[in-house]
Structures are given as structure tokens and as C-alpha cells.
């Protein structure tokens, strides 16, 4: 009788050990569905974070009225737009399965000395994000909403804008007068280029005759 009880106890012990071994060796949920488990590099950080370096995977912080996207890139900012086909229409996800991008501008830290947002004047529409380069060259982007323009401004101020300092070492960002002068010079330059283009076009037509 004692030998029978001992045999039963041995069988139960073996069964319990097998059950525990199965629990310990059971694959994780990520392994069951084919996902690669994250490996902590140090506390609070995982090594397999999403790479946002490529335009197709970067997150647009702000989108202009004409569809350009402000995207953080390394320590700067890229301004990208959907690449157009030869017909001039934008490539869509329906036509290609993905949206290729082309670079409009690439801004690096220190390239701008100031930036601001203002409501566009009559005829301009929306909100304008204005900026001045190191040589006080005028830059401007148009946005449909103030929130979008402010988002672009915050990105530029955080990564690109480096205001000059005065003789006392105090930051001296450009004021309204600096923007007004830069805008007027930009308009004058555009006007002169347009006149030059018209003259070249008229000269070409005369030569063709």
C-alpha cells in the first residue's frame, strides 16, 4: 500500500514539474505574432525607436498653404513638397502607392536671425511666417491658420533662429523696421527680375523675326 502511494506521488511530482517547465518556456506575445521585442539600451529608452530621418517617415510639424511641409531633420529643418509628375499634378498615394517628396529648402542652425507670425494683408490671405536671414534677406511662408503658422515658428525658433547680440551681449532680434526694409528690398528685386525677364523675352522675339 505504501509503495502504491509512493508511486502515485512520484507521478504527480513529474506532472507538476512538466507543467512548470512548459510555463517557463512559453513564448512571449511578441514572439507569438512575429514581432521583434524591444531591447532596453538604458532605463527609459529603447534601441528600436522609429527612424524619422527619411522624408517619407518624418512627421510634418506644419504644412503651408501650398502644401509644403516643415519637417525636423537632424539638427535642422527641411521644407518639402510632394513631387509633381510631368503633367504638373501632384503624385498621390492612389497613383503610386506612396508620395515621393522633393526638397524646397534645407535650413541649418544660425541661418536665420529672426522669425515672426503676422496676419496677412488684404489680398495675401491666411497667416504669414516671416523670417530674416543673416544678411537680412527676406523669407516668407503662407499658412491657412494661425495655429499652423505658430507651429512652424516654434520649430524655426527652436532649431534655426539665432538672434544677434548687441555690444553689451544682449540678444537683439530684428524689429518691425528690419522686416519692412527686407520686404521692400525683396519686392524690388522681384520687380527688377520680372522686368529683365520681359526684356529678354522681347529680345528673343525680335531675333526670331
Helices and strands as residue ranges (DSSP letters): H 2-24, H 29-32, E 40-42, E 45-46, E 60-63, E 69-73, E 76-82, H 93-96, E 101-107, E 112-119, E 127-133, E 138-143, H 146-159, H 176-208
